């Protein structure tokens, strides 16, 4: 995909704040520190459009990025970070449930998992949630530059087995550092957007 424009629109907490222009949305979900912001920046050819942080759990709102005035990337709060209060986690949970289950504009969820490690219990829970609500998923294994090429297929097998992924769900091996997997991920996103 050729990126002509990409801009941050809003950090939203409540549905009333979500953009009202009806453009389709691709959400990005993953545990804190899995590399969502880095992936957004790499996909959109921007250095600092999405803020990266060394501190996990930084994204606490739904962050909307309008791409080519045609669709949104929506960065959702990272899951599985224990330093966030139970009250905050409960509030996020409600907002995310609303976003994922009552959203006609949502075309797919890009679920990021850290390629270096087996998926966590939270990764499994997220994938089960998407499956239960029949939300199309694209699995992205991030930080692939940290896994030697000879071990990558073994890591893919572990992801497939741990998450019990259906045959039609793509797994994209991705690196924000090298750009590996970028074109493949755009192809999958374009399919979901009907482009």
Secondary structure, DSSP 8 states (H G I E B T S, - for coil): -----EEEEEEESSGGGS--S--EEEEEEEBTTSSHHHHHHHHTT-SSSS---SSTT---SEEEEEETTTEEEEE---B--TTS-HHHHHHHHHHHHHHHHS-TTEEEEEEEEETTS---HHHHHHHHHHHHTT--EEEEEE-GGGS-GGGHHHHHHHHHHHHT--TTS-EEE--TTT-TTHHHHHHHHHHHHT-
